[in-house]
Amino acid sequence: MTNPRELTHYYRGAWSGAKSAEYLDIVNPATGERLGRSPIASKAEVNAAVEAAAAAYPAWRRTPPEDRIQYLFKLKQILEDNVEELATICTQENGKTVGESRAEIRRAIENVEVACGIPTMMQGYNLEDVASGIDEVMIRQPLGVTAAITPFNFPAMIPFWFLPYAIACGNTFILKPSEKVPLTMQRAFELMEALKLPPGVVNLIHGDRTAVDVLLEHPDVRAISFVGSTPVAKYVYAQGAKFGKRVQCQGGAKNHVLILPDADLETTTRIVSDSAFGCAGQRCLAVSVVVTVGDARNEFTEAIAKVANSIRVGNGLDKESQMGPVITAASKKRIEGLIDKGVSEGAKMLLDGRSGNGVNGAGNFLKPTLLDNVPAASALSTTEIFGPVLSLVHAQTLEEGIETLSRSPFGNMASIFTSSGAAARKFRYDVPAGNIGINIGVAAPMAYFPFSGWRDSFLGVLHGQGRDAVEFYTDKKVVVERWPKEWSRKF
């Protein structure tokens, strides 16, 4: 990784050596070091990848599911054998700690494991004698060419929300990773060459909006999966629907956590800190707003300030680091601007992380930031910061706390910390969010559950992972059949 290299696309089972007219630098956010150059795919290159996937589809569809999953069993082992290498690359290009990168790859492997159950998960159902002598059968069939557009914050995990399920169901697949962090999946595809999948079953395209638009408009692409910001999610969803595609779009978030007076203070503080500042706050499930209820206010505020102030910020490859940088200098500047705006609108600064710290003055570092009494009218109350900034607001009752978080336009995750089962039940019953945590700071579903999301955090019907993934990547076909005896006697 010390010698920057030029990446290439992968389709037709080979690496495309064609020189791109335009490249983007891949930069280590902790050091400013240039790690490589990512090509910006032309329309012709994206079309070539789609053509490769379309050509591979008929034979792949006819490959029995039991045979398709044999490739996934091998893929699981390949990922297991290369966790450390992939984690290092992920940390270098994303900035998160290497421990966080390892955990991310474990989640990727978990999705491969679940997709290995496709022979069971893809089954349909039937019923004899829906009418006299008539039987009815529902079967699932693959869609064809599918594609995913994935974000920078989880370079290894999020592509595997989609890839294993798509190909296990009999589809062919095109990945367009974030141009900010293409190295992790570049290496994963290099490792996947050992699977010897039929050419065109999996394909990798590097690029920007041009590549996205070609995938959205191409008539051979049947389904699009997207994870990223809400404005882009709305664009992808609208364009995909316009061109008749099945679309699922995971958008942004403004995740709230309610802390009741009966919560265990030490455990709650540690978990909330890990959620808010892990991955430098760049998780879509990161806690962004804490709502303390009643007497929880003073003790928690003091405790979280102490814990946040002790977090060691530095290069993610350093074993002593507990939090790495944000992804780009532009992101750092944007986050600092939001902090400034929050203070100008009346928030009280408890912990100012804008000074940051770097390696020889380099890197996009911020320290944990705490803002108290953030006004409801402040932009910070509704804007996804996507950085290590935690806002504190206060309510007198559980009901008031639920009302506070319900005003958010997002609905990705919400959590409550309490020892009251009645309060927890009311919370999970009333809160308008798709992923609910009860004494959990990052309510990330296991791979056999859907990664849910509501409101502005998700556009679509079927989510990623588990059974939803199988539903998304298959069409249902209902067969109604009758075989009268007199007809059979004619042959």
C-alpha positions in Angstrom: 0.0 0.0 0.0 3.0 2.3 0.2 3.2 2.6 -3.6 0.0 4.1 -5.0 -1.5 2.0 -7.7 -4.2 2.5 -10.3 -7.2 0.4 -9.7 -9.1 -1.4 -12.5 -12.7 -2.6 -13.1 -13.6 -6.2 -13.0 -16.1 -7.8 -15.5 -16.3 -10.8 -17.8 -14.3 -12.6 -15.2 -11.2 -10.4 -15.8 -9.6 -7.1 -14.7 -10.2 -4.4 -17.3 -6.8 -2.8 -18.1 -8.2 0.0 -20.1 -6.9 3.4 -19.0 -9.5 5.7 -17.7 -9.7 9.3 -18.8 -10.1 10.4 -15.2 -8.9 9.1 -11.8 -9.6 10.1 -8.2 -7.0 9.9 -5.5 -7.6 7.5 -2.6 -6.3 9.2 0.5 -5.6 7.8 4.0 -7.7 10.1 6.2 -5.3 9.6 9.2 -2.1 10.6 7.4 -3.0 12.3 4.1 -1.0 9.6 2.3 -2.1 8.8 -1.2 -2.9 5.1 -1.3 -3.9 4.7 -4.9 -6.0 6.1 -7.8 -9.5 5.0 -8.6 -10.8 5.2 -12.2 -14.0 7.0 -13.0 -15.9 4.5 -15.2 -17.2 5.8 -18.6 -20.7 5.0 -19.8 -19.2 2.4 -22.2 -17.4 0.6 -19.3 -20.5 0.4 -17.2 -22.5 -0.8 -20.2 -19.8 -3.5 -20.7 -20.2 -4.7 -17.1 -23.9 -4.9 -17.5 -23.6 -6.8 -20.7 -21.2 -9.2 -19.0 -23.7 -9.8 -16.2 -26.6 -10.2 -18.6 -24.6 -12.7 -20.7 -23.8 -14.8 -17.6 -27.3 -14.7 -16.2 -29.1 -17.5 -18.2 -26.5 -20.2 -17.3 -26.2 -19.0 -13.7 -29.9 -19.0 -13.2 -30.0 -22.6 -14.3 -27.3 -23.6 -11.9 -29.0 -25.4 -9.0 -29.1 -23.4 -5.7 -27.2 -26.2 -4.0 -24.3 -25.7 -6.5 -24.5 -21.9 -6.3 -24.0 -21.9 -2.5 -20.8 -24.1 -2.8 -19.1 -20.9 -4.0 -20.3 -19.1 -0.9 -19.0 -21.7 1.4 -15.6 -21.2 -0.2 -16.1 -17.4 0.0 -16.7 -17.6 3.7 -13.4 -19.4 4.2 -11.5 -17.0 2.0 -12.8 -14.1 4.0 -11.9 -15.9 7.3 -8.4 -16.5 6.1 -7.9 -12.9 5.1 -9.5 -10.9 7.9 -6.3 -9.2 9.0 -5.3 -8.1 5.5 -8.8 -6.8 4.7 -9.1 -5.1 8.1 -5.8 -3.3 7.6 -6.8 -2.0 4.1 -10.2 -0.9 5.5 -8.5 1.0 8.3 -6.0 2.7 5.9 -8.7 4.0 3.5 -11.5 4.6 6.0 -9.7 5.6 9.2 -11.6 3.5 11.7 -9.6 1.5 14.2 -8.4 -1.9 13.1 -10.6 -3.5 15.8 -13.6 -1.8 14.2 -12.6 -3.0 10.8 -12.2 -6.6 12.1 -15.7 -6.4 13.5 -17.0 -5.1 10.2 -15.6 -8.0 8.3 -17.1 -10.4 10.8 -20.5 -8.9 9.9 -19.7 -9.4 6.2 -18.9 -13.1 6.8 -22.1 -13.4 8.8 -24.1 -12.4 5.7 -22.3 -15.0 3.6 -23.2 -17.6 6.1 -26.9 -16.7 6.1 -27.0 -16.7 2.3 -25.6 -20.3 2.3 -29.1 -21.2 3.4 -30.7 -20.2 0.1 -31.9 -23.8 -0.8 -34.3 -23.4 2.2 -34.8 -19.7 2.2 -35.7 -19.5 -1.5 -38.4 -22.2 -1.3 -41.9 -21.4 -2.3 -45.2 -23.1 -1.1 -48.1 -25.0 -2.6 -51.6 -26.2 -1.9 -53.5 -29.1 -3.4 -57.2 -28.8 -4.5 -57.6 -25.1 -4.3 -60.6 -26.1 -6.4 -61.6 -29.6 -7.4 -58.7 -31.2 -9.2 -56.7 -27.9 -9.3 -53.4 -27.4 -7.5 -51.6 -24.1 -6.9 -47.9 -23.6 -6.5 -45.8 -20.4 -5.7 -42.2 -20.5 -6.8 -39.4 -17.9 -6.6 -37.3 -17.1 -9.6 -34.2 -14.7 -9.8 -34.6 -11.3 -11.4 -31.5 -11.1 -13.6 -28.9 -8.4 -13.4 -28.7 -6.6 -10.0 -26.5 -3.9 -8.7 -25.5 -2.2 -5.4 -24.1 1.3 -4.8 -22.4 1.3 -1.4 -21.0 4.0 0.9 -17.7 4.9 2.5 -18.4 4.2 6.1 -18.4 0.4 5.9 -16.3 -0.6 2.9 -16.3 -4.3 3.7 -19.6 -5.0 5.4 -22.3 -3.2 3.3 -21.4 -4.8 -0.1 -22.0 -8.1 1.6 -25.5 -7.1 2.6 -26.3 -7.6 -1.1 -23.7 -9.7 -3.0 -24.1 -13.1 -1.4 -27.9 -13.0 -1.4 -28.1 -11.8 -5.0 -25.9 -14.5 -6.5 -27.2 -17.3 -4.2 -30.7 -16.5 -5.5 -29.4 -16.9 -9.1 -28.9 -13.3 -10.1 -25.8 -11.8 -11.5 -24.3 -8.8 -9.6 -22.5 -5.5 -10.2 -20.9 -3.5 -7.3 -20.2 0.2 -7.4 -18.3 1.0 -4.2 -17.8 4.5 -2.9 -15.0 6.2 -4.8 -13.6 7.3 -1.5 -12.9 3.7 -0.3 -12.6 1.3 -3.2 -9.5 -0.6 -2.0 -11.2 -3.0 0.4 -13.6 -4.4 -2.2 -10.9 -4.3 -4.9 -8.9 -6.7 -2.7 -12.0 -8.8 -1.9 -12.7 -9.2 -5.6 -9.0 -10.2 -6.2 -9.5 -12.9 -3.5 -12.8 -14.0 -5.0 -11.0 -14.9 -8.2 -10.0 -18.1 -6.4 -13.7 -19.1 -6.3 -13.7 -19.5 -10.1 -17.2 -18.2 -10.5 -18.5 -18.2 -14.1 -17.4 -15.0 -15.8 -19.9 -12.2 -15.3 -21.6 -13.5 -12.2 -19.9 -10.8 -10.1 -18.6 -7.5 -11.4 -16.9 -4.4 -10.0 -17.2 -0.9 -11.4 -15.4 2.1 -9.9 -16.9 5.5 -10.5 -19.1 8.4 -9.6 -22.5 9.6 -10.5 -22.0 8.7 -14.2 -21.8 5.0 -13.3 -24.8 5.3 -11.0 -26.9 6.9 -13.7 -26.0 4.3 -16.2 -27.0 1.5 -13.8 -30.3 3.3 -13.0 -31.2 3.8 -16.6 -29.9 0.5 -18.2 -32.8 -1.7 -19.2 -31.0 -4.9 -18.3 -30.5 -3.9 -14.7 -33.5 -5.2 -12.8 -32.8 -4.2 -9.2 -30.7 -1.5 -7.4 -29.6 -1.4 -3.8 -28.2 1.8 -2.3 -26.8 3.0 1.1 -25.9 6.6 1.7 -27.3 10.0 2.5 -31.1 10.6 2.3 -30.9 13.2 -0.5 -29.0 10.8 -2.7 -31.3 7.9 -1.6 -34.3 9.8 -2.8 -32.7 10.5 -6.1 -31.7 6.9 -6.6 -35.2 5.7 -5.6 -37.0 8.1 -7.9 -34.7 7.4 -10.9 -34.8 3.7 -10.3 -38.6 3.6 -10.1 -38.8 5.9 -13.2 -36.9 3.2 -15.2 -39.0 0.4 -13.8 -36.5 -1.1 -11.4 -36.9 -2.7 -8.0 -35.1 -0.4 -5.6 -34.1 -0.4 -1.9 -32.4 2.7 -0.5 -31.0 3.1 3.0 -30.7 6.8 3.8 -29.4 9.0 6.6 -30.2 9.0 10.3 -30.5 11.1 13.5 -30.6 8.4 16.1 -31.9 9.2 19.6 -31.4 7.4 22.9 -33.6 7.9 26.0 -32.0 7.5 29.4 -34.3 7.0 32.3 -33.3 7.6 36.0 -33.4 3.8 36.7 -30.7 3.0 34.1 -27.4 1.6 35.3 -25.2 4.7 35.0 -21.8 3.1 34.4 -22.9 0.6 31.8 -25.2 3.1 30.0 -22.4 5.7 29.8 -19.9 3.3 28.4 -22.4 1.9 25.8 -23.6 5.3 24.7 -20.0 6.6 24.3 -19.1 3.6 22.2 -22.2 4.2 20.0 -21.7 8.0 19.6 -17.9 8.0 19.0 -17.1 4.6 17.6 -16.1 4.8 13.9 -15.7 8.6 14.6 -19.5 8.8 14.7 -19.8 7.7 11.0 -22.1 4.8 11.6 -25.6 5.0 10.3 -26.6 3.6 13.7 -24.5 6.0 15.8 -26.3 7.7 18.7 -26.5 11.4 17.8 -28.9 12.7 20.4 -29.2 11.7 24.1 -32.5 12.6 25.8 -32.1 12.3 29.5 -35.4 11.9 31.5 -35.9 13.5 34.8 -33.2 12.9 37.4 -30.9 11.1 34.9 -29.8 14.5 33.6 -27.1 15.6 36.0 -25.4 12.3 36.6 -25.3 11.2 33.0 -24.1 14.6 31.7 -21.2 14.5 34.1 -20.4 10.9 33.4 -20.5 11.1 29.6 -18.3 14.2 29.6 -15.7 12.4 31.6 -15.7 9.2 29.4 -15.7 11.2 26.1 -12.8 13.3 27.2 -10.7 10.2 27.9 -11.1 8.7 24.4 -7.7 8.4 22.7 -7.9 9.8 19.1 -5.3 8.8 16.5 -4.4 6.6 13.6 -6.6 3.5 13.5 -3.6 1.3 13.0 -2.2 2.4 16.3 -3.3 -0.2 19.0 -3.7 2.6 21.5 -6.2 4.5 19.4 -9.9 4.3 20.3 -11.2 6.6 17.6 -9.9 7.5 14.2 -10.4 10.5 11.8 -13.4 11.4 9.8 -13.2 10.4 6.1 -12.2 13.7 4.4 -11.0 17.2 5.1 -14.3 18.4 3.6 -16.2 16.3 6.1 -14.2 17.7 9.0 -14.9 21.2 7.9 -18.6 20.5 7.5 -18.8 19.0 11.0 -17.0 21.9 12.5 -19.4 24.2 10.8 -22.4 22.4 12.2 -20.8 22.6 15.7 -20.3 26.4 15.2 -23.9 26.7 14.1 -25.3 24.7 17.1 -23.4 27.0 19.5 -24.6 30.1 17.7 -28.2 28.8 18.0 -28.0 28.4 21.8 -26.3 25.0 22.5 -23.9 24.9 25.4 -20.4 23.5 24.6 -19.5 20.9 27.2 -16.6 19.3 25.3 -15.0 20.9 22.2 -13.4 18.5 19.8 -12.6 20.9 17.0 -8.9 21.1 17.9 -8.5 17.5 17.0 -5.0 16.0 16.8 -3.1 14.5 13.9 0.0 12.7 12.8 2.7 15.4 12.0 -0.2 17.9 11.5 -1.9 15.6 8.9 -5.2 13.8 9.1 -8.9 14.7 9.4 -9.1 14.4 13.2 -11.8 15.7 15.5 -12.1 14.8 19.1 -15.4 13.8 20.8 -17.7 16.9 21.1 -20.6 17.3 23.6 -23.3 20.0 23.2 -25.9 20.5 25.9 -29.4 22.0 25.7 -29.5 21.9 21.9 -32.6 23.9 21.0 -35.4 22.1 19.1 -35.2 24.7 16.4 -31.5 24.2 15.9 -30.2 22.6 12.7 -28.4 20.1 14.9 -31.7 18.7 16.0 -32.6 17.5 12.5 -29.3 17.4 10.5 -27.3 14.2 10.2 -23.9 15.3 11.4 -22.0 12.0 10.7 -19.2 12.8 13.0 -18.1 12.5 16.7 -20.7 15.0 18.0 -23.3 14.1 20.7 -26.1 16.4 21.5 -27.8 16.4 24.9 -31.5 17.4 25.4 -33.7 16.9 28.4 -37.2 15.8 29.2 -39.3 15.4 32.3 -41.1 12.3 31.5 -40.8 9.2 29.2 -43.7 10.5 27.2 -42.0 13.8 26.6 -38.8 12.0 25.6 -40.6 9.8 23.1 -42.3 12.9 21.7 -38.9 14.6 21.3 -37.4 11.9 19.3 -40.5 11.4 17.2 -40.1 14.9 15.8 -37.0 13.7 13.9 -37.7 13.2 10.2 -35.5 10.1 10.3 -36.3 6.6 11.7 -33.3 4.4 11.5 -32.6 3.6 15.1 -33.8 4.6 18.6 -32.7 3.1 22.0 -33.8 3.3 25.6 -31.8 2.6 28.7 -33.9 1.5 31.7 -34.5 -1.3 34.1 -38.3 -1.0 33.7 -39.9 -3.5 31.4 -43.1 -1.4 31.2 -41.1 1.6 30.0 -39.1 -0.5 27.5 -42.4 -2.0 26.1 -44.0 1.4 25.7 -40.8 2.7 24.0 -40.6 -0.1 21.4 -44.4 0.1 20.8 -44.6 3.9 20.3 -41.3 4.9 18.7 -41.3 5.5 14.9 -38.0 3.8 14.1 -37.1 0.6 12.3 -34.3 -0.6 14.6 -35.0 -0.5 18.3 -32.4 -1.0 21.1 -33.3 -1.9 24.7 -30.2 -1.2 26.7 -28.3 -1.5 23.4 -26.3 1.4 21.9 -26.0 0.1 18.3 -29.1 -1.9 17.5 -27.5 -3.5 14.4 -29.6 -6.6 13.4 -27.9 -9.9 12.9 -27.7 -11.0 9.3 -30.8 -13.3 9.6 -32.9 -10.2 10.5 -33.6 -7.3 8.1 -31.6 -4.1 8.5 -34.7 -2.0 9.1 -35.3 1.7 8.8 -38.3 4.0 8.6 -39.3 7.4 7.3 -36.4 9.4 5.7 -34.0 6.6 6.7 -35.3 4.1 4.2 -37.1 4.2 0.8 -38.6 0.9 -0.4 -40.4 -2.1 1.0 -37.8 -4.8 1.4 -34.7 -4.2 3.4 -31.2 -5.7 3.2 -30.2 -9.0 4.9 -32.1 -12.2 5.8 -35.5 -13.1 4.3 -36.0 -9.6 3.0 -33.0 -10.0 0.8 -34.4 -13.2 -0.6 -37.7 -11.5 -1.3 -35.9 -8.5 -2.9 -33.8 -10.7 -5.2 -36.6 -13.0 -6.4 -39.8 -12.7 -8.3 -42.8 -14.8 -7.2 -44.5 -16.9 -9.9 -47.8 -18.6 -9.1 -48.7 -21.7 -11.1 -52.3 -22.9 -11.2 -52.6 -26.3 -12.8 -55.2 -28.9 -13.7 -54.6 -32.3 -15.2 -58.0 -33.9 -16.2 -57.8 -37.7 -16.6 -59.5 -37.7 -20.0 -56.6 -35.5 -21.4 -53.9 -37.9 -20.2 -55.6 -40.8 -22.1 -55.0 -39.0 -25.4 -51.2 -39.6 -25.1 
